[in-house]
């Protein structure tokens, strides 16, 4: 996926106002299956896999022993004993190796441990994300007026031009949308069909640049920037996707210690108060002349027409409405810590 096809702003506005399509074939796709798959996955992921019915998915984390984020991902229960993990492209091999490093025999009953199978289908499967307020119209143009759009966080298999594809009601933009997964040799066929059917709807192919501005307006974290092996989900404000009531998962004890001792830093969202250069990752954050943290993500928001970003700051300074300064090219520019998300549909 390129940074842009035409322009980041044009692609961004297409998603906010009409519909855009992203090639997400670079994302990893791992399959976990077998009679012990559910029980074992629950020891590897933070969210509660037991809550998934067949055909549903949830956002979750893969943690190291220190509760640092190896990856954030979506897990779908695609059959009673079969799960699809859609993981970040740069983490696919690391995730696969981490899962293989923790054999099920240590986590589930010996009778079912041998029935857990882990496979990496990433090279043989692709995907697209179709996002925007006109997604339902494009969905029906592709699959038929009599086919129901799946509910939020659900996944269904649908026939398409002589093959089958999986359609999930998920996305990373803050708009309504679907993610469609298919075999690699069907990728061009589906992409071309979507572009043709979407012409009248204002569909535009979108790149990495628009993906970043869209997700930042919604304060969705980016792995490798806002999330890392040195940060845990609670610091990132994503504790909702961690079920500490589960008796066992990797990183749980470290998270319990974090809750007991209190957070040292929190991930906050901010908005610049003046027009000027946009904030970028690694820029220092100050308050009353004291350095209190560092920007992890920043951009010029096409929807808000202001500089926006996220930063880890010391917990005592992480108050909504607090005034801060972002150091940009040795100058300090004023900003305000804001409630998430930064962009709200009218």
C-alpha positions in Angstrom: 0.0 0.0 0.0 1.5 3.4 -1.0 1.5 6.4 1.3 -1.0 8.0 -1.1 -2.6 7.4 -4.5 -3.6 11.0 -5.2 -3.4 13.1 -2.0 -3.7 12.3 1.7 -6.3 15.0 2.2 -8.4 13.9 -0.7 -8.4 10.3 0.4 -9.1 11.2 4.0 -12.1 13.3 3.0 -13.4 10.5 0.8 -13.6 8.2 3.8 -15.2 10.8 6.0 -17.8 11.8 3.4 -18.3 9.0 1.0 -16.2 5.7 1.0 -12.6 4.7 0.6 -10.8 1.4 0.0 -7.5 0.3 1.6 -5.4 -2.6 0.5 -4.6 -4.4 3.8 -3.1 -7.5 2.3 0.1 -6.7 4.2 -1.7 -7.5 7.4 -0.9 -10.9 8.9 -3.5 -13.7 9.2 -2.9 -16.5 11.6 -5.2 -19.5 12.2 -5.5 -21.2 15.6 -7.7 -24.3 15.6 -8.4 -27.5 17.5 -10.3 -28.7 20.5 -8.0 -26.8 22.9 -7.7 -23.6 20.8 -10.2 -21.5 22.8 -8.8 -22.4 26.1 -5.2 -21.8 25.0 -5.9 -18.5 23.2 -7.4 -17.2 26.5 -4.0 -17.7 28.1 -2.2 -15.8 25.3 -4.6 -12.8 24.8 -5.9 -10.2 27.2 -9.5 -10.0 26.1 -11.9 -12.9 27.0 -12.1 -15.3 24.1 -14.9 -17.2 26.0 -17.2 -14.3 25.2 -16.9 -14.9 21.4 -19.7 -16.7 19.6 -19.0 -18.2 16.2 -19.0 -15.4 13.7 -17.9 -12.6 16.1 -14.6 -10.8 16.8 -12.9 -8.7 19.5 -10.0 -6.3 19.8 -7.2 -7.7 22.1 -3.5 -7.7 22.9 -0.6 -10.1 22.8 1.7 -9.2 25.8 5.1 -10.1 27.0 5.8 -11.2 30.6 6.2 -7.5 31.6 2.8 -6.7 30.1 4.4 -4.8 27.2 2.4 -4.9 24.0 3.9 -7.3 21.4 0.9 -6.6 19.2 -2.7 -5.4 19.1 -5.0 -7.5 16.9 -8.5 -8.7 16.2 -9.4 -12.3 16.9 -12.4 -13.8 15.1 -14.1 -17.0 16.0 -14.8 -18.3 12.5 -15.8 -21.9 13.6 -16.6 -23.5 16.9 -12.9 -24.6 17.3 -11.2 -22.3 14.8 -10.0 -18.7 15.2 -8.6 -16.1 12.8 -6.1 -13.6 14.2 -5.6 -10.5 12.0 -2.3 -9.0 13.2 0.0 -6.1 12.3 2.1 -6.6 9.2 5.4 -5.8 10.9 4.6 -8.1 13.8 3.4 -11.2 11.9 6.5 -13.3 12.2 7.1 -12.1 15.8 3.6 -13.0 16.8 3.8 -16.4 15.1 7.1 -17.2 16.8 5.8 -16.0 20.2 2.7 -18.3 19.9 4.9 -21.2 18.9 7.2 -20.5 21.9 4.4 -21.0 24.3 3.1 -24.6 23.6 -0.5 -25.3 24.6 0.6 -28.3 26.8 1.7 -25.8 29.5 -1.7 -24.0 29.4 -4.4 -26.5 28.7 -5.3 -30.1 29.6 -2.9 -32.6 28.1 -5.8 -34.3 26.4 -6.5 -31.3 24.3 -3.1 -29.6 24.0 -2.1 -31.8 21.1 -5.2 -30.7 19.3 -4.1 -27.0 19.1 -2.7 -26.2 15.6 -1.1 -22.8 14.7 -0.7 -21.8 11.1 0.3 -18.7 9.2 -1.7 -18.1 6.1 -0.5 -14.6 5.5 1.3 -15.3 2.2 -1.8 -16.9 0.7 -4.5 -14.5 1.8 -5.1 -10.8 1.2 -7.7 -8.2 2.3 -9.2 -4.8 1.8 -10.8 -2.3 4.2 -13.8 -0.5 2.8 -14.6 2.5 5.1 -17.0 5.4 5.0 -20.7 6.4 5.4 -21.6 4.9 2.0 -20.1 1.5 2.8 -23.6 -0.2 2.9 -24.3 1.0 -0.7 -21.0 -0.5 -1.9 -21.5 -3.7 0.1 -24.9 -4.2 -1.6 -23.5 -3.4 -5.0 -20.9 -6.1 -4.5 -22.9 -8.8 -2.8 -26.5 -8.1 -3.7 -29.4 -6.1 -2.3 -30.8 -9.1 -0.5 -27.6 -9.8 1.5 -27.5 -8.3 5.0 -24.5 -6.3 6.1 -23.1 -8.1 9.2 -23.5 -6.5 12.6 -20.6 -4.6 14.2 -17.7 -6.9 15.1 -19.3 -9.9 13.2 -17.7 -11.9 10.4 -19.5 -13.8 7.7 -18.5 -15.8 4.6 -20.2 -14.7 1.4 -20.1 -15.9 -2.2 -18.4 -13.5 -4.7 -17.9 -14.1 -8.4 -17.3 -17.9 -8.1 -15.4 -17.8 -4.9 -16.0 -17.1 -1.2 -14.8 -14.2 0.9 -15.0 -13.3 4.6 -16.6 -10.0 5.4 -16.1 -8.5 8.9 -17.8 -5.3 10.2 -14.6 -3.8 11.5 -12.2 -0.9 10.7 -9.6 1.5 11.8 -11.0 4.9 10.7 -13.9 5.8 13.0 -16.3 5.4 10.1 -18.7 2.5 9.4 -16.9 -0.1 7.3 -16.0 -3.7 6.5 -12.8 -5.6 6.1 -12.9 -8.3 3.4 -10.5 -11.2 3.4 -9.9 -13.5 0.4 -7.4 -15.8 -1.2 -4.4 -14.0 -2.7 -5.3 -15.1 -6.3 -8.7 -13.4 -5.9 -7.3 -10.1 -4.7 -7.1 -8.2 -8.1 -10.6 -9.4 -9.0 -12.1 -8.1 -5.8 -10.2 -4.8 -5.9 -11.1 -4.1 -9.5 -14.8 -5.0 -8.8 -14.9 -2.7 -5.8 -13.4 0.2 -7.8 -15.9 -0.3 -10.6 -19.0 -0.6 -8.4 -17.8 2.3 -6.2 -17.3 4.9 -9.0 -20.8 6.4 -8.6 -20.4 6.5 -4.8 -17.2 8.6 -4.9 -15.0 5.6 -3.9 -11.3 6.3 -3.8 -8.3 4.0 -3.2 -6.6 5.2 0.0 -3.0 4.8 1.3 -1.1 4.7 4.5 -1.1 8.5 4.9 -4.9 8.7 5.0 -5.0 5.7 7.3 -2.8 7.5 9.7 -4.7 10.8 9.7 -8.0 9.0 10.1 -7.0 6.8 13.0 -5.2 9.7 14.8 -8.4 11.9 14.7 -10.1 8.9 16.5 -7.1 8.4 18.8 -6.7 4.8 17.7 -3.2 3.6 18.6 -0.5 2.6 16.1 1.6 -0.4 17.1 5.3 0.6 17.1 4.4 4.3 18.0 1.7 4.5 20.6 2.0 0.8 21.6 5.3 -1.0 22.2 6.8 -3.8 24.2 7.8 -1.1 26.8 4.2 0.1 27.3 1.2 -1.8 28.7 -2.5 -1.5 27.7 -3.5 0.3 30.9 -0.9 3.0 30.3 -2.4 3.4 26.8 -5.9 3.8 28.2 -7.0 0.5 26.7 -7.8 -1.4 29.9 -11.3 -2.1 28.6 -9.8 -4.8 26.3 -8.0 -6.5 29.2 -10.0 -9.0 31.3 -8.1 -9.2 34.6 -10.8 -11.5 35.9 -9.4 -14.3 33.8 -7.2 -16.5 36.0 -4.3 -16.7 33.7 -2.8 -14.9 30.7 0.8 -13.8 29.9 1.3 -10.3 31.4 -1.5 -10.5 33.9 0.6 -10.4 37.0 2.5 -7.3 35.8 -0.8 -5.6 35.0 -2.1 -6.3 38.5 1.1 -4.8 39.9 0.6 -1.7 37.7 -2.9 -1.3 39.0 -1.8 -1.7 42.6 1.2 0.7 42.4 -0.5 3.2 40.1 0.4 4.5 36.7 3.6 6.5 36.1 2.6 7.7 32.6 -0.6 7.8 30.5 -1.3 8.1 26.8 -3.2 11.3 26.2 -4.6 13.0 23.1 -3.9 16.7 22.4 -4.8 19.5 20.0 -2.6 22.3 19.1 -3.9 25.8 19.9 -2.2 27.7 17.1 -1.7 27.1 13.4 1.9 26.0 12.8 4.0 23.0 12.0 2.3 19.7 12.9 3.5 17.7 15.9 5.5 14.5 15.2 6.6 11.5 17.1 9.5 12.0 19.6 8.8 15.7 20.1 9.1 16.7 23.8 6.0 17.7 25.8 6.4 20.4 28.5 4.2 22.0 31.2 5.3 25.1 32.9 8.8 24.6 31.6 9.1 21.1 32.9 9.4 18.2 30.5 6.6 15.8 31.2 6.6 13.4 28.3 7.0 12.7 24.6 4.8 12.7 21.5 4.1 9.2 20.0 2.0 10.2 17.0 1.1 13.5 15.4 -0.3 15.0 12.3 -2.3 17.9 10.8 -5.9 16.8 11.0 -7.7 17.2 7.6 -11.1 17.2 9.4 -10.3 19.6 12.2 -7.6 21.6 10.3 -5.5 21.7 13.5 -2.4 19.8 14.6 -3.4 16.8 16.7 -1.5 14.0 18.3 -1.0 11.6 21.2 1.7 11.5 23.8 2.8 9.7 26.9 2.9 12.1 29.8 3.4 11.7 33.6 0.2 10.6 35.1 0.0 13.6 37.4 -0.2 15.9 34.4 -2.6 13.8 32.3 -5.7 15.8 33.0 -8.2 16.7 30.3 -8.1 20.4 29.7 -4.5 20.8 30.9 -2.4 23.2 29.0 0.9 21.8 27.6 3.6 22.8 25.1 5.0 20.8 22.3 8.6 21.5 21.4 8.9 21.7 17.6 12.2 22.6 16.0 13.5 24.2 19.3 10.3 26.3 19.7 7.4 25.6 22.1 3.9 25.6 20.7 0.8 25.6 23.0 -1.6 22.7 23.0 -4.4 21.3 25.2 -5.0 17.8 26.4 -8.4 16.7 25.0 -10.9 14.0 25.6 -10.8 11.1 23.1 -11.7 10.9 20.3 -10.6 14.2 18.9 -12.9 14.0 15.9 -16.6 13.6 16.5 -19.2 13.3 13.8 -21.8 16.0 13.8 
